[in-house]
Amino acid sequence: MYYKIEISNSNKIMNIQHGHNDQRDLQNEITDILDKSQCYCLNESIEGSFINMVQSNTNSYVKSMVDPQLLIQLFFRQCVTITHIEFETTTKNSCPKTIKLFTNRVNMGFDDASSLAPIETIRLFPNKNIHKFKLTKVPCWTKSNIVHLFVEDNYGAENTEIKNIKIYGSVVDDTDVSRINKFGCMC
């Protein structure tokens, strides 16, 4: 089961739907074109658990170490257009609540994530037995090769836990990631 949340350009919730693993509206999963050597998660309790989770190890999850915050960098080998982000969480209280999304920023830290304006801010809305969330129609996500997910808080637990993240979209044709400079611009 999942919630599909449609968000407008002004970050207003336009539509919330509830369903059972309906794949009709998804494009391709593009998580497999991540350059895992350049992906990371800051504040993870066990080093390497994020990479294990991204590699589809069903027994892996990422858990924050000292507080609910996590800062995840996803680095794609090619520029992509992102249409959906799917989170699977382990428990209701440790489920991420507020996630700030950034694109094409290099070497981002917690200070940056707290002070810079995100491309979009998403709030997950859990239900008693629902721990898997699918976020759809994320605007402004064309020609991205670096995506940062800043988990700002959760639903009251000491630590945040995420069991899986899947990214859906498409590869932008004729992109050479080596041409992207330190500011995230194609040169």
VENTASUL-V602408 format. One record per backbone hydrogen bond with DSSP energy under -1.0 kcal/mol. CO is the residue of the C=O (numbers start at 0). NH is the residue of the N-H. Records with the same first field share a line. If there is no record, write none. Layout:
CO->NH, NH
This chain:
1->18
2->133
3->16
4->135
5->13, 14
7->10
11->7
14->5
16->3
18->1
22->25
27->168
29->32
30->33
32->76
33->35
34->37
39->72
41->70
42->64
45->48
47->51
48->52
49->53
50->54
51->56
52->55
56->59
61->161
62->44
69->150
70->41
71->148
72->39
73->146
74->34
78->171
79->143
80->169
82->137
83->167
84->134
85->165
86->132
87->162, 163
91->94
92->154, 156
93->160
96->123
97->151
98->121
99->149
100->118, 119
101->147
108->112
109->113
110->114
111->115
119->100
121->98
126->129
130->88
132->86
133->4
134->84
140->81
143->79
144->75
145->103
146->73
147->101
148->71
149->99
150->69
152->96
159->63
161->61
163->87
165->85
166->29
167->82, 83
169->80
175->178
176->179
178->186
180->183
184->180
